[in-house]
Amino acid sequence: MHSFRSKKALAVFVAMLASVSFAQNAKPNVVIVLHSSQTMPLAFEKFEQMVGKDACDCSILHEEELTPERLSQAKALFMQHPSQEMLDKLKPAGLEAMKHGLQVGTDVPEFVVRDWGTEPTMRLTGRLMPYWNNGGEQNMLGFLLVLYKAAGGSAAINIPPPVQMANKGIYHPDAPKLFPTMSEYLGWYRKAKPNQGPLVTVNFFYTYLKDNDMAVVDALIRELEKQGMAAAGVVGSPHSSLASAFNQPASEPIHVMMMFTLALAKPDDRVLLGSQNVHIMDMMLSRQTLKEWEAADRGVTPDRITTMLSSPEAYGAAEPMLVGTTEGGSKGIPSHLEPISERIHAAALRAHRWVALAEKRNAEKLVAVIYYNNPPGKGNIGASYMNLPPQHSGGIANPEKLWL
């Protein structure tokens, strides 16, 4: 009997040693769910050079590609702006994996709290976000190394601190840097491109620059210049935070702003926009591919109406034009924005016409009032029977009172 117990105890001890040895030798297992990052593939190549290609079971996936089975294997997970659909699908597997040591990081912790009823791993999230928010290849390398260590990576590697990047300023694809003010930018621009005409801006989110997802912005800038205008990319949001960036000579006014950033406008933006008094064109992007967008029966999907149409219009934007689609996002191809060339051309041409109109004297301008009388009736030219026609005719008779 004593011999039997000794053998049983020895077997349990050997099994324990084997499990400890397996745990020590198991590869770190990391899952990263991204919507877009053009810098991540290059950073991942450097990461593999540092730790070894076979040193980590690391997966960079689009959210449709992450299955409960793959999630259950992970020791560290990062989710970029996870959708409710994905979180709902993965909730049982995610909560179970967290019980067994899965560390979860995300750029929107409140989404995980809302859908999973628990906080993500805030210590890991706190370490990752400085790398994530600053972006760039070097920061993405540090981001990967932090996840590798969190998943149990044993390679003796010093993780570099995050590199602070400017997230506001004036951009051009040919410029040597991001300029803090329009005055400094124009000092460089007018020397580099002396034959360009009046100034038009393309206003966009820092995330485009951070993720090196600049194809649409660059295409707009190039097309504006092709049509003879001076072009400047304005990086950052909200718009109200950019007052110092718009420091520029009175002789170099902005004639048109082509804005992506009013999709997430803030109430304070109205103050700066009002003081600038510049015509705003609403630039739109689609999460659909070009093929999907062309086949659809509507130009804007229902979930994008508020951000792409309603919000910009409330802040003074007109002429909404969709100029880019989202391509890739599966089979190892990072999701990224692609310009629609004919619509880029049309948007730049429209901006050019606004510049030409602004440079005309009021006496040279032609004003058309289009009256859409369908169904017919006097109610179509009033507002609850207010006497509007005299106001319309007064504006036409006194064009100096019109803003064009």
N, C-alpha and C positions, 0 to 999 in steps of 0.2 A: 504493500500500500504506500509506504514511504517512498519507494523507488518510483511508483507511478506519479505521485505528486511532484517529485523532483523533476521528472521528465516533462510534466505538464508546465511547470513553472519555467523550465529552461526554454520550452517551445514558445511560451508567451514572451519571454525576454528577447529571444531571437527575432520574433515577429516585430517587436517594438523597435529593436535596432534597425531592422530592415526598413520599417516605415520612416524612421528618422533619417536614415541614409537616403531613402528615395526623396524625402522632402528637401534634403540639403542639395541633392543633385538635380531636382526638377528645375526646368527652365522657368525664368520669370514669364508670366503670361499676361500680356497687355492687349487691351482693345481700345482703339480710338475711333470715335464716330464723328465724321466731319461732313459739313455741307460743302465747304470750299476751303482750299488753301493751296495755292500754287507753290508756296515755299516749302510745304511739308515733304514732298518727294525728295528734294535735294537735301533737306535736313536729315531725312531718314537714311539716305545713302551714307552721309558722314557718321551717323549714329552706328550703322552696321560696321563701318570701318573701325570705329573705336572699340566696340564691345565684341565684334565678331558676328558673322552672318547667322551662325547657328546658336548664338548665345541667348536668344529671346524668341519666344513665340509671340510675335507682335503682329497685330492685324489693324490696318487702317481701312475702315469700312464706311460706306454710305449707310444711312439708317435702315434702309430696306434690307440690307445684307446681313444685319446682326440678328442671329437667331437665339432663342432661349438656350439651346445646347451650347453654342459658342460662348455665350455670356457666363454659363455655369462653370466654364473652365478658367475664366479670367481671375487674376489677383488684383489688377488695377484697371479701371475703366475711366475714360474721359468722354463726355458727350457734349458736342457743340450744339447749343440751342435745340435740345431734343423736342420733337413734336409730341403732342398728347397721344397721338396714335401709337407711336413707338413706345412711349412709356407705359401705356396701357397693355400693350402686347407683351412687354418684358417684365411687368411688375412681379408676378410670382417668382420667376427665375432670379430676378434682381434681388428681391428681399431674401430669398433663400441663400443666394451667393454671399450677400452681406453678412448673414449669420455665420458663414464659414470663412470670413476674413476678407471678402472683396472690398477694396477701397474705391470709392466713386467720387470723381471730380467732374465739375461742369461749370460753364460760364453763366448759367442761370439756376442757382441752387433752389430758388423758390419754385421752379417747375417740378423738381424732384419731390420737394416737400408737399406740394399740392397733389401730385399724382401717386406717389408711393407712400405718403404719410410718414416719411422719415427724412431726416437731413442727410445729404451726401456727406462724404468725409471732408469736414471743413478744413482740417489741417492740410490735407493734400490739395484741396481746391485753393487754399490760401497760398501754397507754394507754387502752384501751376499758373495762376492768373497773371502775375507780373510778366512772365514769359509770354503768355498768350496775348495779353493786351498790347504789349509793345510790338510783337510780331517780328518778322524778318528771319532769315535763315539761321543766324546765330542763336536767337532766342528760341526758335523751334527745336534746335538741337538740345538746348538746356531743358526745354519742356519734355522731350523724349527721355532724357537721362533721369529726370525726376520721377517719371512714371516707371522707368526700368528699376530704379532703386526701391520704389514703393512696392513693386511686385516681387521683391526679393532678389534683385540683381546683385551679384557678388563681385563683379569686376571692380578693381580698385581705380576708380575714376573720380577726379575732382570735378564737381559740377560748377560751371562758371556762373556768376551772378547775372541777373537779367540786364540787358543793355537798354538803357532808356532811349526811346525814339521820339522825335518830334511828331505830334499827332495833329498839328494844325499848321497851316501855312499856304504858300502859293507854289504850285507844281507845274512843271512842263517835262515831257518825256526826254527832252534834250538837255535839260538844265543839270548843272553839277550838284545841286542840292535843293532842299525844300527851303524857300525863302520865307522869313517871318512876316514880311509886309509886302503889299503890292508895290510900294515905291521901290524897294530893293529889287523886286522881281523885274519891274519895268526898266530899271537901270541896266540889268543884264539883257533883257529881252530886246530892247530897242537897238542895242549894239549887235546882238546875235542875228536879229531878223529885222533889218532896218526898213524893209519895204512893206511891212504889214500895216493895215489901216486901223480903224476904230476897234476898241477893246470889247470883247465878249468873254464872259467867264463860264466855266463848267464846274458846278459846285457838287462835290461828292463826299461820301463817307470815308473816314480814315480806314475802315476795314478793307476797302478795295485796295488801298496802298499796302496795308499790313500784309494782306494775303497775296500780294502781287497779282491781283485780279483786275488789271487796268486796261484790258483790250478795248472796252466800250469807250471809256474816257479818252484814251489815246486816239481812237478813231475820230471822235468828235473834235478834238483839238486839231488834228491833222486836216480834217475836212473844212473847219472854219478858216484855217490858214490857206488852204487851197483856194478858197473863195475870196481871199484878199484881206481877211480880218486878222487882228491881233487876238490871240487866245491865251487864257490863263486858267489853270485848274485851281480851284479853291478847295482845300482839304479841311474837313472838320465839321462837327455839329455839336450842339445846336447852333443855328445861324447867329443867335444873340451872343455867342461866345467868341465871335470872329471880328468884333469891331476893330481891334487893333490891326488885324491882318489887312483890313481895307483902307489902311492909311496910304493915301496916294495923292499925287499932284492934281489940282483942280483942272489942269489942262489935259488930264488923261481920264475922263469919266468912263464908267462902265455903261455900255449902251443896252446890253441884254444879259440876263443871267439865265443859264440853262441849268435847272436845279433838279438833282436827285434827292436832296436832303430834306425837302419839305414833306416827304412821306412820314417822317417822324418829327414834325415841327413841334415847338414848344410855344406857349403863350407869349413869352418874352421876345420871341423872334419878330413879332409884329413891329416893335419899336424900331429896330435896326432896318427892317425892310421898308418901313414907312419913311425913314429918313433918307434912305438911298433912292427911293422913287424911280426904280428901274423896272422895265418890262421883264416879267418872269415867264419862262417857258417850262412846263412841267415835263421832265424827262422820266420815262417809265421803263422798268425792266420786268421780265416775266420769269417765273420759276419753271415754266414749260420749256421744252426744247423747241427749236424753230419748226421742226416737223409737226409737233403737237400743236403749236400755236397756229400754224397755217391751216391745220385741219379742224380747229375748234370753231364753234359757231358764234363765239364772242371774243373780243379783243383782250378783255381783262377778266380773269377768273373772279368769282364772287368774293373769295377770301381776300382779294387785293383791292377791292373797290374803295374801301375807306382810306388805305394808305397811299394808293396810287392816284386816286381821283379826288375824293372828298376833302381830305386833309390839305393837299396842295392848293386846291381851289379856295379853301377858307382863308388861306394866307396870301392870296393874290395871284397865284399862278394860273396861267391860261394855256390853251393849245397843248393838251396832253398828247405826247407822242411816245409810243413804245419803240425803243431803239436797240434793245438787246434781249437775248434769251439765255437760258441756263443749259449748258451742254455737259456731257460727261456724267460723273457721279457713280459709275459702276465699272466693273471689270478693270480695276486698277487705274482708271482715268479720273483725276480729280475733277470734281464739279467746278465749273468756271463760267464766266460770262463771255458771250460772243456777240459782237456787233452785227446788226442787220444792215448791210452796206447801203441799200437803197433808202432806208429810213434814216440812217445817219446823214446821208446826202440831203434828204428832204428837210431834216431838222436844221442843218447848217444853212441851207438856202432860205428857210423861213427866218432865221436869225438875221441873215444878211438883208432881207427885205425890211425888217424892223429897224435895222441900222439906217438904211436908206431913207425910210420914212421919218425917223427922228432928225435927220439932217436937213429935211426940207422945211422951208418956211410954211407957216399955216396957210398962207394964201395959195400955195401950190398943192395943197393936199385935197384929195377928193374923198368925201364922206358919203357912204351908202347906208341907208336905213332900210333893213329888210323886214317887211311886215308879212308874217306867216299867218294868213287868214283862213285857217282850217281847224274847226268848222267856223263858218262866217258868223260875225256878230260883233257888236260894240264891246262886249266883255273882253275881247282879245287885245284891246288897246288901252285897257284901264286896269286898275288894281282895286277891286272892291268898289268900283265906280268912282275912284279918285280921278281928278281931272288931269291926266298925264299928257295928252296930245300937245297942249300949249307949251309944256316944259320941253318936249322933244323939238318942237319947232323953234323954240327960243335958243336951244343949243345949236341948231343948224344955222340960225341967223347970226349967231355970235361964236364963230369957231375958235376964237382966242380963249374961250372958256372951256373948250374941250381938251381933254388929255389924250394925246396920241403919241 
